[in-house]
Amino acid sequence: MAISDNAAPSTDRLAARQFAQPSRLRYALLGNRFQTGLLRLFLIYALLLAAAFLFLLPFYWMLNTALKVSNQVFALPPVWFPKPVMWSNFLTAFTIQYETDPPVYNYALNTVIVTLNGVFSTLFSSSLVAYAFARLEFPGKNVIFLGILSTLMIPFAVVMVPQFIIWKELGWLDTLWPLMVPHWFGSAWNIFLLRQFFMTIPREYDEAAYLDGASRWLIFVRIILPLSKPALAAVAVFAFVFFWNDFLGPLIILSTPENFTLTLFLANFSVAYRGTPWHLYMAAALIIILPCLILFFFSQNAFLKGITVTDLKG
């Protein structure tokens, strides 16, 4: 009698184990709402790799074209791996130019001046305005803020001619001043982004500093800005990419080659070479976009954190 009593539980446990094995396998493959299964992980990574391939394919083709000789650019079938590899195209693209054009470093210097000015002016002016809307109380604050946001709906084509007339009356045409001065007065999108981030910082920090005798400016510099590094990094990346790649602004304002930026250098590439040598064009374009890629590579963590925190808590 005792043997049969002991055998029954062991049989039940064996059946339970056999029943549990398919469920464990199903759990490992499909997971649940708390943990992702292996099959789902495989599908997610497969989709991410496919999307990454689609996004990287244009960059690979740009690099591939930059390393070809001229007769391989439009060859059919396409040449996926250039032979020979022409690394000299990168040097040739910036050394051979039209006789009357200034050297390429002149374009690069103008671009660096405009870009650095744009980044610092955007960070300075937009952070000040955003701090005022996030922390200060004054009559009509919400109405003024909505007015600033409404300017985002105005396309540049609407204000292009009035701005051109203003620069002409000031005598600023064909100079870098119109590309530098206006950005010291704030940017609507960056003001909105920084304001949303500033509002996530507890006001208790301001009150404690104010009780210790800190002024508004000291609170802004010593408390708000250090706590807002992710948002400031996001604004800096946005501003750098915009000013480095800006084409329409310099095209309207500048007319003398000595004042051109790198984007206008690329636009006049076909003129300088009396035609468009696409392998050299791609080599020049690849070098010009390289600073943007390097900047995002080294600042992507702070950039993504600033965007995410602002989006979730704003």
N, C-alpha and C positions, 0 to 999 in steps of 0.2 A: 504493500500500500504506500509505503514511503517512497519507493522507487518511482511509482507512477506519478506521485505528487511532484517529485523533483523533475521528472521528464517533461511535464506539461509546460512549466515556465520556460525551460530551455527551448522548446519547440516554438513557443510564442515569441521569444526574443529573436530566434533565427528568422521567423517570418517577418518580424518587424524590421530587421536589418535588410532583408531582401526587398521589402517595400520601400525602405528609406533610400536605397541606392539610386533608383531612378529620380527621386525627388531631389537628392543632392546634386546629381548630374544636371538636372534641369535648372536648379538654382545657380550652379556654377556657370552654366551657359547663358541663361537669360537674366539672372539676378532678380532684384526686386526694386521697390521704390527707394530703398536705403542704400543699395549697393548695385553697381553696374556689372552685368555679367560679361563673360569673355566674348560671347558672340556679339553683344552690343558694342563692346569696346572695339572689336575688330571692324565692325561696320562704321563706327565713328571715325576711327583712324584712317580707314580706307577713303571715306569721303573727304577728310581733311587733306590727305595726301593728293587726292585727285584735284581738289581746289588749289592746293599749293602748286601743283604742276601747271595748272592753267594760268596762274598768276606769274609764275617764274618763266614760262615759255617765252613771252615777249622779251624779257631781259636776256635770256639765253640767245635768242635770235639777234638781239642788238649786239651782244658780245661776239657772236658768231660772224655777223656781217662786218664788224670792226676788224676782225682778224683775217679777212679774205683779201685776195687780189681782186681787182675791178671786174675781171671777166667771170668771176664766180658768184657775183652778187645776184644776178637774175638767171642763173643757170638752171636748166630743167633736165633731170630731176634736181631738187634743191640739194645744195651741198651742206650737210649737217655738221661735218667736221672738216674745217678748212685745211687744205694742204697746198702750199706751205702756210705755216702760221706766221702772219705778218704783224709782229709786235711793233714794228716801226711805224705802223699807221697812226699810232697815238702821238708820236712825235711829229710826224709829217703833217697831221691835221692842224697843228698849232704853229708850225714854223713856215709853211708855204702860204702866202697870202697875197692879196692884191697889192700892187706897188704903192698906192696912195694910202693904204690902211695903216693905222698905228699898230704896234706890237700887241700880242694877245694879252700880256700881263697888264696892259692899260685897261682892257675890258674887265679883267679879273679884279683889278683894284677898284674900279667904279662899282662893281657888283658887291664887293666886300664892304665898301663904305655905305652903300645904300642898305645892305642887309643888316649890318651891325647897328646902324642908326635905327632901322625899323624895329629890331628886336628890343633894344633898350628903351626906345620911346614908347613902344606898345606896352612893355611891362610897367614902366613908370606911370604913364598917364592912365592906363586902364585899371591898374591896381588902386590908384588914388580914388578914381571915380567909383569903382566898385566898393571900396571901403566906406565911402560916404553913403551909398545906397544901402549897404548892409548894416551899418552901425549907427549912423547919425539920424536924427529926426528933425525934419524941417518941412515947412508948408509946401504942398504939391509934390512931395517926393515920388509918390506912385505915378502921378500923371507925367512927370518928367521922365521917369524910368520907362514908362510905356511909349513916350515919344521917342526916346533913344532906340528902343527895340523896333519901333515902326520903321526906322531908317533901313533896317535889314531888308525890307520889302522893296526898296527903291533900287532898280538896276543901275549899274554904272553907266549905261548908255544914256540915261536921263540926265545925269550931272556931268557928263563928259564935256560937252560944249561950254556950259557955264564955267567949269573949272579952267578950261583952256583960255577963256576970255580973262579970267582973274589972273592967271599966270602971265598972260601977255601984258596986261596993264601993270603988273608988278615988275615986268622986265625979267622974269624968271625963265622964259622959254629957252630951251637948249642948255639948261643947267640942271644940276642934281637937286636943287632946292625944292622943286615941287614934289620930288619923290621922297623927301626927307621931312620937311617941316609939318605937313598936315597930320602925320602920325603921332605927333606930340600932344594931340588933342583927344586921344582915346579912340577905341574901336568898339562898336556896339556889341559885336559878338563876344569879344574878349571881356568886356565889362560885365556882360551877362554871365559868362562862365565863372569869372572870379567872384562876382557877387554871390552866386549860388554856393560856391565853396566857402566863402567867408561866413555865410549864414549857418554853416554846420559847426563852426567853432563856438563853444559855449561862451556866453556873455560873462560868466563868472570870472573868466580870466581877465577881461577888461575891467570889471568892477574891483577885483583884488588889486590890480595894478594902479587903478585910479585912487584907491584908498591909500596906497603907498606913495602917492604924489606924482605918479607918471602922467605926462600930458598925452593928448590924443596922438600926436606925432610919435611919441616914444612907444605908445601901445601898438601903433601900426607897424613901426619898424622892428621892435623887439619881441612882439608876441604874434601878431597876425601874419606877417610875412614869413617868419621861420616855420610856422605851422602850416603854411600854404605852399610849401615847396612842390608837391605834386601838381597842383593846379598851375603854378607859375611855370613849371617845366612844360606842361602841355601847351600853354600860351606861347612860350618861347619856341617850341618846335613848330607850331602853326605859323608863327610870324616868320621864322627863318625860311621855311619852305615857300611861303607866299612871296617874300621879297626876293629870294634867290631866283625863283622861277617867274617873276613878274615880267610880262612881255608887253601888254597893252599900254601900261603907264609909260614906260620908256619910249615906246613906239610913237606915242602922241607928242611927248615933250621934247625928245632929243632928236637932233638932226645932224650934228657934227660927229664924225666917227670917233674923235677923241673922247667924247662923253658917253659913248655906247656902253651898254652892259653886255654880259655874256649871252643873254637871250637874243639881243640884236645881232651879235656876232654870228650866232647860228642862223638867224633869219637871212643874213647877207652872205651866207656860205656859198650859195650858188653863184652869186655875183663875183666873189673873190676868186673862185676857181673857174669862172666862165662855164658854168654847168654844175651839176650836183654829183660829185663823186661819193656815192652812198657809203662806201666802206670808210672813207675819211669822215664823212658826216656823222656816222654812227660812233666812230671813235671819239670825236669831239663831244658829242652828246653824252656819251657814257662817262667821260671825265667830268663834265659839267654837273651831272646829277650825282656824282659820287659823294660830295659833301653832305647832301641830304640823306643819303643812305647811311653814311657813317654816323651822322648825328642821331638818327632814329635808332640805330643799332645800340648805341651807348646810352641812350636816354629812354628806351622803350618801357622799362619798368616804371619809372616815375611818370612818364607820359600816360601809360595805360591806367595807372593808379589814379592820376588826377582826373581823367575822363570818367572812370568808373565811379569814384567817390562822389564826384559832382553830379553824375546822373542819378545815383541811388539816393543821395541825401538832399539834393537840391530841391 
